[in-house]
Amino acid sequence: MNEGEDWVYSETVKDHFLHPRNFLMGDEKKFKCDAVGIVGNPICGDQMKMFIKVKNGKIEDLRWKTYGCASAIASTSALSELAKGKTLDDALKISAKDIDDFLGNLPRHKFHCSILGHDALKEAINNYRKNS
């Protein structure tokens, strides 16, 4: 392995970082959601907020906000694309490996960032189920 090679991001990771899908810009109150999940990752200090709309047991729409690194942003952008339209149970089955595969692999030392969005989604789904 060449020096610095373990820091190389795929073109898909770069695209999702520079052009994140389903990112919530502006006032959170303007996105009418059914539940919110908030998590933090003590390993890297990132925080993630996930907002979901549920219709007929499926994720109709979702938005997210983060204080996070490029890998967390790209991973959550990818997750948001993978989760839309899925049932709540199927959305929970999306793994860190699924996200990593979708992105064309994160650098090994940034793989832990791929779970941040999933944890926030899981928290939002749990909150939805508690309050429905």
N, C-alpha and C positions, 0 to 999 in steps of 0.2 A: 504494500500500500504506500502510495506517495505521501509525503508530508502535506498535511492540509486536506487530503482527500476525504477524511472523515467529516469534514465541514461542508462538503458539496451538497447542494440542494438540487433536486430534480426540477425540470421546467414546470411540472405540474405544481410542485410545492411553491415555486416562485410565483406562478400565476395566482394561486389561491391566497398567497400572502399579499401580493400587490393589488389583487382584485377580489377581495373576500366576498363570498356569496352569503346572502341573508344576514349581513351585518346590520345591526340596528343603529342607525345614525340618529342623533338628536334625542328628543324627549321620549322616554320610555312609556309615558302615559298615552302616547298617541298610537301605540301598537296594542290593540285590545286583545289580550291573551287570556287563556284559561288557567295558566299556572306558570310559576317562575322557579327556577333552580339556581342556587348560588353555591359555588364551591371555590376552594383555594387549593393550591398545590404547594406544600411547604418545601419541596425539593427546589423549586425554581422561583417561588414567590408570586406566581401568576394567579389571577383570579378570573373566574368565568361566571357569566350570568346568562341563562338560557330562558327564553320566553316561548311557550308553545300554545298553539290553537289546536283544539281537538274537535273533530266532527266524525260522528259514527264510529268511534273507536280508533280513528286514524289521525295521524299528525297532518292536519290540513296545511298548517304553516308554522314556521318558527323563525325566531330572530335571536341574536346573541350579541353580547358585548364582552369585551375582555380587557384586562390589563395583563398583557402577555407577550411572549416572544413570537418571532416569525413562525416557529414550528407550531405553537399553540394556535395562532391565527389560521394558518393553513390547514391544520388538522380539524379545527372546528368548522371552517368553511366547507371542507370535504364532508364532514359528518352531517352538516345541515343539508347538503345535497342528497346524501345517502338516506337520511331519515324521513324526508318529506314524502308523504303519501303512504308510509308504512303504518301498520298497526302499532300500538304502544308496545306490545310484546316483541314484535319484530324489530322495532327501533332499539329496544334494549339489547338485542342480540348482536348489534353491530359492534364488532370488537376493535381494539386498538390495531390489531393486525389487518383487519379489513380496511381501516382508514389508511394505514401505512401502505398497503398494497395499492389502494386507489391513488395515492399520491406518488407512487413510484419510489417509495422508501425514503424515510427521514434519515438523517445521520444517526448512527447508533446511539450516541450520547443524548439525542433529543427525542428518542422514542417515547419517553415518559410524558412528553407534552401531548401525545395523541390521546391520552386518557382524560385530559382535563375537560374537554367538551362533552365527552361521553358521561363523565360523572355529573356534570351540570344537567345534561339531558335526563339522566336517571333521577336526579333530585327533582326536576320539574315534573316528570311523570309520576313519581311517588307523591308529590304535593297535589297533583291533579287527582289522583286516585283517593287521597285522603279527604279531599274537599268535594268530591262528586257524589 
